[in-house]
C-alpha cells in the first residue's frame, strides 16, 4: 500500500497505512524499506527507472497525540513543556504545524525582545517573573548534547515607566501589587529621576517606576531557535503547511439549567502542504491554537463563534492582527549605555540598540490611527508626526536623531481586554488556546507553555493559576484589564 495524499478540497477518505504498522503506529525505517523495494523492482525490470513509490518525507505523520498550530515561541513553549512533563520519554507524540518556516512575518522574530514585571495584574507579573528565571537559566532548560550553549544577549537595564499626574495614583497601586508578587520595583520622584538619568526632561512627569532586577531585553530569535532545537531533540515533529480544516464529532448535552449545548471534539486536522493543492489528514487527540495574530481564523475553522449572538456557541475568539512599527535611529549625543527601556507618558517608548549610539522604539497607535494590517509596510510619517515629537520632548538630545531603518510586526491583539487566552475552549473540548497576549506573549511564553501543558496533562493549572485568562470570560463579559500594555 502507498500512503495517500488527498487533493485539497476532497472529502475525507480512509487512510492507508505504512507496511508493517498497526493503527496508531509508525515505521521508523520506512525510508530504508522504500530503498529496498525500489532495488527489488529495478532488479525485476532492468534498465527502467523506478518512480513508482511516492516520497512522503515532507508530509506530517498520520497520527499525533497533540497538534500545535503555530510554531512561534508560544507554540514551541507548549511543545517543550508537554515533552518535559510527559510521564515517560516518548509517551506523547507532538506535531508543530507552521506555515512560514522562515518566520519572516512571525511576531517572535519581529519583537523588540523586552521583559518586565511592571504589570497591574498578578497573573502577568507571575508569568514574567517565571520567564525571567527561565531566561536566566536558559541553558539548564534548553541544553542539547553536543550543541553550543545559547547566548540570549540579555541586557538587564530594566524598564522605566513614566506617569503623569492623572496616572500617578494608578502607578503607585500597580507597584504595590508588583512588590507583593516579588518584583523588585522602585518608585521615583521627578527629582530622583533627574538625578539618576540627567538626560531626561521631567516635564509632565509626576512619578516613575523603575525595574531594578530581571528586566531588560534579549534576543528573541535566539530563544526561538533554542526552543526549536530543544524540542526537536525531544522528538517533536515539524511540518511546513497550513491548517485548512478540522473534522470533528458533536454531542448534544443539557446544562444544569436544562439548556441544550453542543460539545465538539476534533478528531482530524487537515494540513495543506506548502506550495501544493494537496493536504494530509492527521488524526489527533488535542489541538493547541497558538497561531498568534491568525488564531481567530483557526478557531473559526473549528466552529467557534458560529452560534447565535449572545450565546456561548456564538462567542468568537476576539483576537486580530494589529500592525506595530519599530524604528531604529542614530543619535551620538543620546543617553548612555545604562539607559533602560523608557515608556513615556505619551505611549512612546525607546531603548538602546547595541553599543553604537543606536536606539529603537515606537508607539502604539490609537484606535483611530490603527494601520491596515494587510501588509507589513512601514509608515515613516507616523514616526515623524506621532513618535519623534514625544521623544524629543522627553530626551532633548533626540531632537537631532537620524532614522536609520524600520520594520513592522504583528500583535496578536485581544480586542476584549488585551490579555492572553489560555486553556481549553468550553465547547470544542479538545482545542486549547495560547494566544492573544497583545504584545507581551514573547516574554511570557515560558510560563504560558507550562500552564497549557499542565492543563492538557493534569486537567488544571498547577504552578500559576491562569483561570482569569480562560475563554469563558468573553461570553460572561468579565474583562481583566491590564493597565500597562506598551
C-alpha positions as a Markdown table, in Angstrom:
| # | Residue | x | y | z |
|---|---|---|---|---|
| 1 | Unk | 0.0 | 0.0 | 0.0 |
| 2 | Unk | 1.2 | 3.5 | -0.8 |
| 3 | Unk | 0.5 | 6.4 | 1.6 |
| 4 | Unk | -2.3 | 8.6 | 0.3 |
| 5 | Unk | -2.1 | 12.3 | -0.1 |
| 6 | Unk | -5.5 | 13.9 | -0.6 |
| 7 | Unk | -6.1 | 16.7 | -3.0 |
| 8 | Unk | -7.2 | 19.9 | -1.2 |
| 9 | Unk | -11.0 | 20.2 | -1.2 |
| 10 | Unk | -11.8 | 16.4 | -1.4 |
| 11 | Unk | -13.8 | 14.8 | 1.3 |
| 12 | Unk | -12.3 | 12.6 | 4.0 |
| 13 | Unk | -11.2 | 9.2 | 2.9 |
| 14 | Unk | -9.8 | 6.1 | 4.6 |
| 15 | Unk | -6.1 | 6.5 | 5.4 |
| 16 | Unk | -3.8 | 3.8 | 4.1 |
| 17 | Unk | -1.0 | 2.8 | 6.4 |
| 18 | Unk | 2.6 | 2.0 | 6.0 |
| 19 | Unk | 3.6 | -1.6 | 5.7 |
| 20 | Unk | 4.3 | -3.3 | 9.0 |
| 21 | Unk | 2.3 | -0.9 | 11.2 |
| 22 | Unk | -0.8 | -1.2 | 13.1 |
| 23 | Unk | -3.4 | 1.5 | 13.7 |
| 24 | Unk | -1.7 | 4.3 | 15.6 |
| 25 | Unk | 1.8 | 3.0 | 14.8 |
| 26 | Unk | 4.6 | 4.2 | 12.6 |
| 27 | Unk | 7.6 | 2.7 | 11.0 |
| 28 | Unk | 10.9 | 4.4 | 11.9 |
| 29 | Unk | 12.8 | 2.7 | 9.0 |
| 30 | Unk | 10.3 | 3.5 | 6.2 |
| 31 | Unk | 12.9 | 5.3 | 4.1 |
| 32 | Unk | 15.1 | 2.2 | 4.2 |
| 33 | Unk | 12.2 | -0.1 | 3.2 |
| 34 | Unk | 11.4 | 2.3 | 0.2 |
| 35 | Unk | 15.0 | 1.9 | -0.9 |
| 36 | Unk | 14.9 | -1.9 | -0.7 |
| 37 | Unk | 11.7 | -2.1 | -2.6 |
| 38 | Unk | 13.0 | 0.1 | -5.3 |
| 39 | Unk | 16.0 | -2.0 | -5.7 |
| 40 | Unk | 13.9 | -5.2 | -6.0 |
| 41 | Unk | 11.7 | -3.6 | -8.6 |
| 42 | Unk | 14.8 | -2.4 | -10.6 |
| 43 | Unk | 16.1 | -6.0 | -10.5 |
| 44 | Unk | 12.9 | -7.3 | -11.9 |
| 45 | Unk | 12.7 | -4.5 | -14.6 |
| 46 | Unk | 16.3 | -4.0 | -15.6 |
| 47 | Unk | 17.1 | -0.7 | -17.5 |
| 48 | Unk | 14.0 | 1.0 | -16.4 |
| 49 | Unk | 13.9 | 3.9 | -13.8 |
| 50 | Unk | 11.6 | 3.5 | -10.9 |
| 51 | Unk | 9.4 | 6.3 | -9.6 |
| 52 | Unk | 6.5 | 4.2 | -8.5 |
| 53 | Unk | 6.8 | 4.9 | -4.8 |
| 54 | Unk | 6.0 | 8.5 | -3.8 |
| 55 | Unk | 8.4 | 10.3 | -1.4 |
| 56 | Unk | 6.4 | 11.2 | 1.7 |
| 57 | Unk | 9.3 | 12.6 | 3.9 |
| 58 | Unk | 7.8 | 16.1 | 3.6 |
| 59 | Unk | 4.4 | 15.1 | 5.0 |
| 60 | Unk | 3.2 | 15.2 | 8.6 |
| 61 | Unk | 2.5 | 11.9 | 10.4 |
| 62 | Unk | -0.9 | 10.3 | 10.0 |
| 63 | Unk | -1.3 | 10.4 | 13.8 |
| 64 | Unk | -0.2 | 12.7 | 16.5 |
| 65 | Unk | -1.4 | 12.9 | 20.1 |
| 66 | Unk | -1.1 | 16.7 | 20.0 |
| 67 | Unk | -1.1 | 19.1 | 17.0 |
| 68 | Unk | 0.1 | 22.6 | 17.7 |
| 69 | Unk | -1.0 | 25.1 | 15.2 |
| 70 | Unk | 1.7 | 27.8 | 15.1 |
| 71 | Unk | 5.5 | 27.3 | 15.5 |
| 72 | Unk | 6.4 | 30.6 | 17.1 |
| 73 | Unk | 7.8 | 30.9 | 20.6 |
| 74 | Unk | 4.4 | 30.3 | 22.3 |
| 75 | Unk | 3.7 | 27.1 | 20.3 |
| 76 | Unk | 7.3 | 25.9 | 20.8 |
| 77 | Unk | 7.0 | 26.5 | 24.6 |
| 78 | Unk | 3.9 | 24.4 | 24.7 |
| 79 | Unk | 5.7 | 21.7 | 22.8 |
| 80 | Unk | 8.6 | 21.9 | 25.2 |
| 81 | Unk | 6.6 | 21.6 | 28.4 |
| 82 | Unk | 4.4 | 18.8 | 27.0 |
| 83 | Unk | 7.6 | 16.7 | 26.5 |
| 84 | Unk | 9.2 | 17.9 | 29.7 |
| 85 | Unk | 6.2 | 17.0 | 31.8 |
| 86 | Unk | 5.2 | 13.7 | 30.0 |
| 87 | Unk | 5.0 | 10.7 | 32.2 |
| 88 | Unk | 7.8 | 8.9 | 30.4 |
| 89 | Unk | 10.1 | 9.7 | 27.4 |
| 90 | Unk | 8.2 | 9.3 | 24.2 |
| 91 | Unk | 4.8 | 9.0 | 25.8 |
| 92 | Unk | 3.3 | 11.9 | 23.8 |
| 93 | Unk | 3.6 | 12.4 | 20.1 |
| 94 | Unk | 3.6 | 16.2 | 19.3 |
| 95 | Unk | 3.4 | 17.8 | 15.9 |
| 96 | Unk | 4.0 | 21.5 | 15.3 |
| 97 | Unk | 2.5 | 22.9 | 12.1 |
| 98 | Unk | 4.0 | 26.3 | 10.9 |
| 99 | Unk | 3.1 | 27.8 | 7.6 |
| 100 | Unk | 6.2 | 30.0 | 7.4 |
| 101 | Unk | 9.4 | 28.1 | 8.1 |
| 102 | Unk | 11.4 | 31.3 | 7.6 |
| 103 | Unk | 9.4 | 33.1 | 10.3 |
| 104 | Unk | 9.7 | 36.2 | 8.1 |
| 105 | Unk | 6.3 | 37.6 | 9.4 |
| 106 | Unk | 6.3 | 35.9 | 12.8 |
| 107 | Unk | 5.7 | 38.1 | 15.8 |
| 108 | Unk | 8.5 | 36.5 | 17.7 |
| 109 | Unk | 11.3 | 37.5 | 15.3 |
| 110 | Unk | 10.0 | 41.0 | 14.8 |
| 111 | Unk | 9.6 | 41.7 | 18.5 |
| 112 | Unk | 11.8 | 44.2 | 20.4 |
| 113 | Unk | 12.5 | 41.4 | 22.9 |
| 114 | Unk | 11.6 | 43.2 | 26.1 |
| 115 | Unk | 10.8 | 41.6 | 29.5 |
| 116 | Unk | 9.5 | 43.3 | 32.6 |
| 117 | Unk | 7.3 | 42.7 | 35.7 |
| 118 | Unk | 5.7 | 46.1 | 35.8 |
| 119 | Unk | 2.1 | 44.9 | 35.1 |
| 120 | Unk | -1.1 | 45.6 | 37.0 |
| 121 | Unk | -2.4 | 42.0 | 37.1 |
| 122 | Unk | -0.8 | 39.5 | 39.5 |
| 123 | Unk | -1.0 | 36.8 | 36.8 |
| 124 | Unk | 1.0 | 38.8 | 34.3 |
| 125 | Unk | 3.6 | 39.6 | 37.0 |
| 126 | Unk | 3.9 | 36.0 | 38.0 |
| 127 | Unk | 4.3 | 34.9 | 34.4 |
| 128 | Unk | 7.1 | 37.4 | 33.7 |
| 129 | Unk | 8.9 | 36.5 | 37.0 |
| 130 | Unk | 9.0 | 32.9 | 35.9 |
| 131 | Unk | 10.1 | 33.9 | 32.4 |
| 132 | Unk | 13.0 | 35.9 | 33.9 |
| 133 | Unk | 14.1 | 32.8 | 35.9 |
| 134 | Unk | 13.7 | 30.7 | 32.7 |
| 135 | Unk | 15.8 | 33.1 | 30.6 |
| 136 | Unk | 18.5 | 33.4 | 33.3 |
| 137 | Unk | 18.9 | 29.6 | 33.4 |
| 138 | Unk | 18.1 | 29.0 | 29.7 |
| 139 | Unk | 20.9 | 26.6 | 29.2 |
| 140 | Unk | 19.7 | 24.4 | 32.0 |
| 141 | Unk | 16.3 | 24.2 | 30.3 |
| 142 | Unk | 17.3 | 24.1 | 26.7 |
| 143 | Unk | 20.7 | 22.5 | 26.6 |
| 144 | Unk | 21.2 | 19.9 | 23.8 |
| 145 | Unk | 24.0 | 17.4 | 23.8 |
| 146 | Unk | 27.0 | 18.4 | 21.6 |
| 147 | Unk | 25.3 | 21.7 | 20.7 |
| 148 | Unk | 26.7 | 25.1 | 21.7 |
| 149 | Unk | 25.1 | 26.9 | 24.6 |
| 150 | Unk | 22.6 | 29.7 | 23.9 |
| 151 | Unk | 23.5 | 33.3 | 24.3 |
| 152 | Unk | 20.4 | 35.3 | 24.6 |
| 153 | Unk | 22.4 | 38.5 | 24.9 |
| 154 | Unk | 20.3 | 39.7 | 27.8 |
| 155 | Unk | 20.6 | 43.3 | 28.7 |
| 156 | Unk | 19.5 | 43.9 | 32.3 |
| 157 | Unk | 19.0 | 47.6 | 32.0 |
| 158 | Unk | 15.4 | 47.5 | 33.3 |
| 159 | Unk | 12.2 | 49.3 | 32.3 |
| 160 | Unk | 11.4 | 52.9 | 33.3 |
| 161 | Unk | 7.7 | 53.8 | 33.2 |
| 162 | Unk | 6.7 | 57.4 | 33.4 |
| 163 | Unk | 3.3 | 58.6 | 34.8 |
| 164 | Unk | 1.5 | 61.9 | 34.5 |
| 165 | Unk | -0.3 | 63.5 | 37.4 |
| 166 | Unk | -3.6 | 61.7 | 36.5 |
| 167 | Unk | -1.9 | 58.3 | 36.3 |
| 168 | Unk | 0.4 | 58.6 | 39.3 |
| 169 | Unk | -2.1 | 57.0 | 41.8 |
| 170 | Unk | -2.6 | 54.0 | 39.5 |
| 171 | Unk | 1.1 | 53.6 | 39.2 |
| 172 | Unk | 1.5 | 53.6 | 43.0 |
| 173 | Unk | -1.2 | 50.9 | 43.2 |
| 174 | Unk | 0.4 | 48.8 | 40.5 |
| 175 | Unk | 3.8 | 48.9 | 42.1 |
| 176 | Unk | 2.3 | 47.8 | 45.4 |
| 177 | Unk | 0.9 | 44.7 | 43.6 |
| 178 | Unk | 4.2 | 44.1 | 41.8 |
| 179 | Unk | 6.1 | 44.2 | 45.1 |
| 180 | Unk | 3.6 | 41.8 | 46.7 |
| 181 | Unk | 4.3 | 39.3 | 43.9 |
| 182 | Unk | 8.1 | 39.6 | 44.4 |
| 183 | Unk | 9.1 | 42.0 | 41.7 |
| 184 | Unk | 11.9 | 44.5 | 42.5 |
| 185 | Unk | 10.5 | 47.8 | 41.5 |
| 186 | Unk | 11.2 | 51.3 | 42.9 |
| 187 | Unk | 9.2 | 54.5 | 42.7 |
| 188 | Unk | 11.0 | 57.7 | 41.8 |
| 189 | Unk | 10.0 | 61.3 | 42.1 |
| 190 | Unk | 10.9 | 63.8 | 39.3 |
| 191 | Unk | 13.9 | 65.0 | 41.3 |
| 192 | Unk | 15.1 | 61.4 | 41.8 |
| 193 | Unk | 14.5 | 60.7 | 38.1 |
| 194 | Unk | 16.7 | 63.7 | 37.1 |
| 195 | Unk | 19.5 | 62.7 | 39.5 |
| 196 | Unk | 19.7 | 59.1 | 38.1 |
| 197 | Unk | 19.0 | 60.0 | 34.5 |
| 198 | Unk | 20.2 | 63.6 | 33.9 |
| 199 | Unk | 19.4 | 63.3 | 30.1 |
| 200 | Unk | 15.7 | 63.1 | 30.8 |
| 201 | Unk | 13.3 | 66.1 | 30.8 |
| 202 | Unk | 10.7 | 65.5 | 33.6 |
| 203 | Unk | 8.2 | 68.0 | 32.3 |
| 204 | Unk | 4.7 | 66.5 | 32.8 |
| 205 | Unk | 6.1 | 63.6 | 34.8 |
| 206 | Unk | 4.7 | 63.2 | 38.4 |
| 207 | Unk | 6.0 | 59.7 | 39.2 |
| 208 | Unk | 8.2 | 57.0 | 37.7 |
| 209 | Unk | 8.6 | 53.2 | 38.3 |
| 210 | Unk | 11.9 | 51.5 | 37.7 |
| 211 | Unk | 12.6 | 47.8 | 37.5 |
| 212 | Unk | 15.8 | 47.1 | 39.4 |
| 213 | Unk | 16.1 | 43.3 | 38.7 |
| 214 | Unk | 15.2 | 40.8 | 35.9 |
| 215 | Unk | 14.1 | 43.4 | 33.5 |
| 216 | Unk | 15.5 | 44.5 | 30.1 |
| 217 | Unk | 15.7 | 42.9 | 26.7 |
| 218 | Unk | 17.1 | 39.8 | 24.9 |
| 219 | Unk | 17.4 | 38.2 | 21.5 |
| 220 | Unk | 14.0 | 36.7 | 20.6 |
| 221 | Unk | 15.4 | 34.9 | 17.5 |
| 222 | Unk | 17.9 | 33.1 | 19.7 |
| 223 | Unk | 15.2 | 32.0 | 22.1 |
| 224 | Unk | 13.0 | 30.8 | 19.2 |
| 225 | Unk | 15.9 | 28.8 | 17.7 |
| 226 | Unk | 16.9 | 27.4 | 21.1 |
| 227 | Unk | 13.4 | 26.2 | 21.8 |
| 228 | Unk | 13.1 | 24.7 | 18.3 |
| 229 | Unk | 16.4 | 22.9 | 18.6 |
| 230 | Unk | 15.5 | 21.5 | 22.1 |
| 231 | Unk | 12.0 | 20.2 | 21.2 |
| 232 | Unk | 13.4 | 18.5 | 18.1 |
| 233 | Unk | 15.9 | 16.7 | 20.3 |
| 234 | Unk | 12.9 | 15.6 | 22.5 |
| 235 | Unk | 11.2 | 14.1 | 19.5 |
| 236 | Unk | 8.7 | 16.8 | 18.5 |
| 237 | Unk | 7.8 | 16.7 | 14.8 |
| 238 | Unk | 7.6 | 19.7 | 12.5 |
| 239 | Unk | 5.6 | 20.3 | 9.3 |
| 240 | Unk | 5.5 | 23.3 | 7.0 |
| 241 | Unk | 1.9 | 23.8 | 6.0 |
| 242 | Unk | -1.4 | 25.5 | 6.7 |
| 243 | Unk | -4.3 | 24.0 | 8.7 |
| 244 | Unk | -7.4 | 24.3 | 6.5 |
| 245 | Unk | -10.0 | 22.1 | 8.1 |
| 246 | Unk | -10.9 | 20.2 | 11.3 |
| 247 | Unk | -13.0 | 17.0 | 11.3 |
| 248 | Unk | -15.0 | 16.8 | 14.5 |
| 249 | Unk | -17.8 | 14.9 | 16.1 |
| 250 | Unk | -20.7 | 16.5 | 18.0 |
| 251 | Unk | -22.7 | 15.6 | 21.1 |
| 252 | Unk | -25.7 | 17.5 | 22.4 |
| 253 | Unk | -25.8 | 18.0 | 26.2 |
| 254 | Unk | -28.0 | 19.7 | 28.7 |
| 255 | Unk | -26.6 | 22.2 | 31.2 |
| 256 | Unk | -27.6 | 22.3 | 34.9 |
| 257 | Unk | -30.4 | 24.8 | 34.0 |
| 258 | Unk | -31.6 | 22.5 | 31.2 |
| 259 | Unk | -30.2 | 24.5 | 28.3 |
| 260 | Unk | -29.0 | 22.5 | 25.3 |
| 261 | Unk | -25.4 | 22.9 | 24.2 |
| 262 | Unk | -23.4 | 21.1 | 21.6 |
| 263 | Unk | -20.0 | 19.8 | 22.5 |
| 264 | Unk | -17.5 | 19.2 | 19.8 |
| 265 | Unk | -14.3 | 17.1 | 19.7 |
| 266 | Unk | -11.8 | 17.4 | 16.9 |
| 267 | Unk | -10.6 | 14.1 | 15.5 |
| 268 | Unk | -8.6 | 15.1 | 12.5 |
| 269 | Unk | -6.6 | 18.1 | 11.3 |
| 270 | Unk | -6.2 | 18.7 | 7.6 |
| 271 | Unk | -2.8 | 20.3 | 6.8 |
| 272 | Unk | -2.4 | 21.8 | 3.3 |
| 273 | Unk | 1.1 | 21.3 | 2.1 |
| 274 | Unk | 3.3 | 24.3 | 1.2 |
| 275 | Unk | 3.0 | 25.3 | -2.5 |
| 276 | Unk | 0.6 | 22.5 | -3.2 |
| 277 | Unk | -3.0 | 21.8 | -3.6 |
| 278 | Unk | -2.7 | 18.6 | -1.6 |
| 279 | Unk | -3.5 | 18.2 | 2.1 |
| 280 | Unk | -2.6 | 15.5 | 4.6 |
| 281 | Unk | -5.1 | 14.4 | 7.3 |
| 282 | Unk | -3.6 | 14.0 | 10.8 |
| 283 | Unk | -5.6 | 12.1 | 13.4 |
| 284 | Unk | -5.2 | 13.7 | 16.9 |
| 285 | Unk | -6.5 | 13.9 | 20.4 |
| 286 | Unk | -5.6 | 17.5 | 21.3 |
| 287 | Unk | -5.2 | 20.7 | 19.2 |
| 288 | Unk | -3.3 | 23.7 | 20.6 |
| 289 | Unk | -4.2 | 27.0 | 18.9 |
| 290 | Unk | -1.0 | 29.1 | 19.1 |
| 291 | Unk | -1.5 | 30.7 | 15.7 |
| 292 | Unk | -0.9 | 34.2 | 17.1 |
| 293 | Unk | -2.5 | 37.1 | 15.1 |
| 294 | Unk | -4.3 | 34.5 | 13.0 |
| 295 | Unk | -5.6 | 32.3 | 15.8 |
| 296 | Unk | -9.2 | 33.6 | 15.4 |
| 297 | Unk | -9.2 | 32.1 | 11.9 |
| 298 | Unk | -8.1 | 28.7 | 13.3 |
| 299 | Unk | -10.8 | 29.0 | 16.0 |
| 300 | Unk | -13.4 | 29.7 | 13.3 |
| 301 | Unk | -12.4 | 26.5 | 11.4 |
| 302 | Unk | -13.4 | 24.6 | 14.5 |
| 303 | Unk | -16.8 | 26.2 | 14.5 |
| 304 | Unk | -16.1 | 28.6 | 17.4 |
| 305 | Unk | -18.3 | 31.6 | 17.2 |
| 306 | Unk | -20.8 | 30.1 | 14.7 |
| 307 | Unk | -23.8 | 30.1 | 17.1 |
| 308 | Unk | -26.4 | 32.8 | 17.7 |
| 309 | Unk | -25.0 | 36.1 | 19.0 |
| 310 | Unk | -25.1 | 36.4 | 22.8 |
| 311 | Unk | -24.6 | 32.7 | 23.3 |
| 312 | Unk | -21.6 | 30.7 | 24.3 |
| 313 | Unk | -21.8 | 29.0 | 20.9 |
| 314 | Unk | -21.8 | 32.4 | 19.2 |
| 315 | Unk | -18.8 | 33.8 | 21.1 |
| 316 | Unk | -15.9 | 34.4 | 18.8 |
| 317 | Unk | -12.2 | 34.4 | 19.8 |
| 318 | Unk | -11.6 | 38.2 | 19.9 |
| 319 | Unk | -8.0 | 38.2 | 18.5 |
| 320 | Unk | -6.9 | 40.0 | 15.4 |
| 321 | Unk | -3.7 | 41.2 | 13.8 |
| 322 | Unk | -2.6 | 44.7 | 14.7 |
| 323 | Unk | 0.4 | 46.2 | 12.9 |
| 324 | Unk | 3.1 | 47.9 | 15.0 |
| 325 | Unk | 6.1 | 49.9 | 13.7 |
| 326 | Unk | 9.6 | 49.7 | 15.2 |
| 327 | Unk | 12.1 | 52.5 | 14.2 |
| 328 | Unk | 15.8 | 52.5 | 14.6 |
| 329 | Unk | 17.7 | 55.7 | 14.8 |
| 330 | Unk | 21.2 | 57.0 | 15.5 |
| 331 | Unk | 22.0 | 59.8 | 18.0 |
| 332 | Unk | 25.6 | 60.3 | 19.1 |
| 333 | Unk | 24.6 | 62.6 | 21.9 |
| 334 | Unk | 21.9 | 60.3 | 23.2 |
| 335 | Unk | 21.6 | 58.6 | 26.6 |
| 336 | Unk | 24.4 | 56.3 | 27.7 |
| 337 | Unk | 24.9 | 52.5 | 28.0 |
| 338 | Unk | 22.9 | 52.1 | 31.2 |
| 339 | Unk | 19.7 | 53.6 | 29.6 |
| 340 | Unk | 16.6 | 51.5 | 30.5 |
| 341 | Unk | 13.7 | 50.9 | 28.2 |
| 342 | Unk | 11.7 | 54.1 | 28.7 |
| 343 | Unk | 7.9 | 54.1 | 28.3 |
| 344 | Unk | 6.8 | 57.8 | 28.1 |
| 345 | Unk | 3.5 | 59.3 | 29.4 |
| 346 | Unk | 2.6 | 59.7 | 25.7 |
| 347 | Unk | 2.8 | 56.0 | 25.0 |
| 348 | Unk | 6.1 | 56.4 | 23.0 |
| 349 | Unk | 9.0 | 54.1 | 24.1 |
| 350 | Unk | 12.6 | 53.6 | 23.3 |
| 351 | Unk | 15.7 | 51.7 | 24.3 |
| 352 | Unk | 19.3 | 51.4 | 23.2 |
| 353 | Unk | 20.2 | 49.0 | 20.5 |
| 354 | Unk | 23.8 | 47.8 | 20.7 |
| 355 | Unk | 26.9 | 49.9 | 21.5 |
| 356 | Unk | 27.0 | 52.4 | 18.7 |
| 357 | Unk | 24.7 | 55.2 | 19.8 |
| 358 | Unk | 21.7 | 53.5 | 18.1 |
| 359 | Unk | 18.2 | 53.3 | 19.6 |
| 360 | Unk | 14.9 | 51.7 | 18.7 |
| 361 | Unk | 11.4 | 52.5 | 19.7 |
| 362 | Unk | 7.9 | 53.4 | 18.6 |
| 363 | Unk | 4.4 | 54.0 | 19.9 |
| 364 | Unk | 1.2 | 52.0 | 19.7 |
| 365 | Unk | -1.4 | 53.9 | 17.7 |
| 366 | Unk | -4.8 | 55.0 | 19.0 |
| 367 | Unk | -7.9 | 53.2 | 17.7 |
| 368 | Unk | -8.3 | 55.9 | 15.1 |
| 369 | Unk | -4.7 | 55.6 | 14.0 |
| 370 | Unk | -4.7 | 51.8 | 13.6 |
| 371 | Unk | -2.9 | 51.0 | 10.3 |
| 372 | Unk | -4.2 | 48.4 | 7.8 |
| 373 | Unk | -2.7 | 45.0 | 8.8 |
| 374 | Unk | -2.9 | 43.6 | 5.3 |
| 375 | Unk | 0.9 | 44.0 | 4.9 |
| 376 | Unk | 4.0 | 44.9 | 6.8 |
| 377 | Unk | 4.9 | 48.1 | 5.1 |
| 378 | Unk | 6.2 | 50.9 | 7.3 |
| 379 | Unk | 4.6 | 54.3 | 7.6 |
| 380 | Unk | 7.6 | 56.6 | 8.1 |
| 381 | Unk | 5.3 | 59.6 | 8.5 |
| 382 | Unk | 4.0 | 58.0 | 11.7 |
| 383 | Unk | 7.4 | 58.4 | 13.3 |
| 384 | Unk | 7.8 | 61.9 | 12.1 |
| 385 | Unk | 4.3 | 63.0 | 13.3 |
| 386 | Unk | 3.4 | 60.7 | 16.2 |
| 387 | Unk | 6.6 | 59.4 | 17.7 |
| 388 | Unk | 9.5 | 61.8 | 17.3 |
| 389 | Unk | 7.9 | 64.9 | 18.9 |
| 390 | Unk | 7.3 | 62.9 | 22.1 |
| 391 | Unk | 10.9 | 61.5 | 22.1 |
| 392 | Unk | 12.4 | 64.9 | 21.5 |
| 393 | Unk | 10.4 | 66.4 | 24.4 |
| 394 | Unk | 11.4 | 63.7 | 26.8 |
| 395 | Unk | 15.0 | 63.5 | 25.7 |
| 396 | Unk | 16.2 | 66.8 | 24.2 |
| 397 | Unk | 19.2 | 65.1 | 22.6 |
| 398 | Unk | 16.8 | 63.2 | 20.3 |
| 399 | Unk | 16.0 | 66.5 | 18.5 |
| 400 | Unk | 18.9 | 65.7 | 16.2 |
| 401 | Unk | 18.4 | 61.9 | 15.8 |
| 402 | Unk | 18.5 | 60.4 | 12.3 |
| 403 | Unk | 16.3 | 57.4 | 11.5 |
| 404 | Unk | 18.4 | 54.5 | 10.1 |
| 405 | Unk | 15.8 | 51.8 | 9.4 |
| 406 | Unk | 12.4 | 50.5 | 10.4 |
| 407 | Unk | 10.2 | 47.4 | 10.3 |
| 408 | Unk | 6.7 | 46.3 | 11.2 |
| 409 | Unk | 5.4 | 43.3 | 13.0 |
| 410 | Unk | 2.1 | 41.9 | 14.3 |
| 411 | Unk | 0.5 | 41.9 | 17.7 |
| 412 | Unk | -2.0 | 39.1 | 18.3 |
| 413 | Unk | -4.3 | 41.7 | 19.7 |
| 414 | Unk | -7.1 | 40.7 | 22.1 |
| 415 | Unk | -9.7 | 43.4 | 21.4 |
| 416 | Unk | -11.6 | 42.4 | 24.6 |
| 417 | Unk | -9.1 | 43.2 | 27.3 |
| 418 | Unk | -5.6 | 42.9 | 25.7 |
| 419 | Unk | -4.7 | 39.9 | 27.8 |
| 420 | Unk | -3.9 | 36.3 | 26.9 |
| 421 | Unk | -6.3 | 33.5 | 26.2 |
| 422 | Unk | -5.0 | 30.3 | 27.9 |
| 423 | Unk | -6.6 | 26.8 | 28.3 |
| 424 | Unk | -9.4 | 24.8 | 26.8 |
| 425 | Unk | -12.5 | 26.0 | 24.9 |
| 426 | Unk | -15.7 | 25.2 | 26.8 |
| 427 | Unk | -17.5 | 23.6 | 23.8 |
| 428 | Unk | -14.7 | 22.5 | 21.4 |
| 429 | Unk | -13.4 | 20.5 | 24.3 |
| 430 | Unk | -10.0 | 19.4 | 22.9 |
| 431 | Unk | -8.9 | 22.8 | 21.5 |
| 432 | Unk | -6.6 | 24.7 | 23.8 |
| 433 | Unk | -5.5 | 28.3 | 23.5 |
| 434 | Unk | -2.1 | 30.0 | 23.9 |
| 435 | Unk | -2.7 | 33.3 | 22.1 |
| 436 | Unk | -4.0 | 36.9 | 22.4 |
| 437 | Unk | -1.2 | 38.4 | 24.5 |
| 438 | Unk | -1.3 | 41.8 | 22.7 |
| 439 | Unk | 2.5 | 42.4 | 22.7 |
| 440 | Unk | 3.7 | 40.5 | 25.8 |
| 441 | Unk | 3.5 | 37.0 | 24.5 |
| 442 | Unk | 7.2 | 36.6 | 23.9 |
| 443 | Unk | 8.2 | 37.5 | 27.4 |
| 444 | Unk | 5.5 | 35.3 | 29.0 |
| 445 | Unk | 5.9 | 32.3 | 26.7 |
| 446 | Unk | 7.8 | 30.0 | 29.1 |
| 447 | Unk | 5.1 | 30.3 | 31.8 |
| 448 | Unk | 2.2 | 30.1 | 29.3 |
| 449 | Unk | 3.6 | 27.0 | 27.7 |
| 450 | Unk | 4.0 | 25.3 | 31.1 |
| 451 | Unk | 0.4 | 26.3 | 32.1 |
| 452 | Unk | -1.1 | 24.9 | 28.9 |
| 453 | Unk | 0.8 | 21.7 | 29.3 |
| 454 | Unk | -0.4 | 21.4 | 32.9 |
| 455 | Unk | -4.0 | 21.8 | 31.7 |
| 456 | Unk | -3.6 | 19.2 | 29.0 |
| 457 | Unk | -1.8 | 16.6 | 31.1 |
| 458 | Unk | -3.2 | 17.3 | 34.6 |
| 459 | Unk | -6.6 | 18.9 | 33.8 |
| 460 | Unk | -5.8 | 22.1 | 35.9 |
| 461 | Unk | -3.3 | 24.9 | 36.3 |
| 462 | Unk | -0.7 | 23.8 | 38.9 |
| 463 | Unk | 2.1 | 26.4 | 39.2 |
| 464 | Unk | 0.4 | 29.7 | 38.2 |
| 465 | Unk | -3.4 | 29.9 | 38.2 |
| 466 | Unk | -4.4 | 31.4 | 34.9 |
| 467 | Unk | -8.1 | 30.8 | 35.3 |
| 468 | Unk | -8.8 | 34.5 | 34.7 |
| 469 | Unk | -7.4 | 34.0 | 31.2 |
| 470 | Unk | -9.9 | 31.3 | 30.2 |
| 471 | Unk | -12.1 | 31.7 | 27.1 |
| 472 | Unk | -15.3 | 31.8 | 29.1 |
| 473 | Unk | -14.7 | 35.4 | 30.2 |
| 474 | Unk | -15.6 | 36.6 | 26.7 |
| 475 | Unk | -19.1 | 35.1 | 27.0 |
| 476 | Unk | -19.5 | 36.3 | 30.6 |
| 477 | Unk | -18.2 | 39.8 | 29.8 |
| 478 | Unk | -15.6 | 39.6 | 32.6 |
| 479 | Unk | -12.8 | 41.8 | 31.5 |
| 480 | Unk | -9.4 | 41.6 | 33.3 |
| 481 | Unk | -7.9 | 44.9 | 32.3 |
| 482 | Unk | -4.2 | 45.2 | 32.2 |
| 483 | Unk | -3.1 | 48.8 | 32.6 |
| 484 | Unk | 0.5 | 48.5 | 31.4 |
| 485 | Unk | 0.5 | 47.4 | 27.7 |
| 486 | Unk | 3.3 | 49.1 | 25.7 |
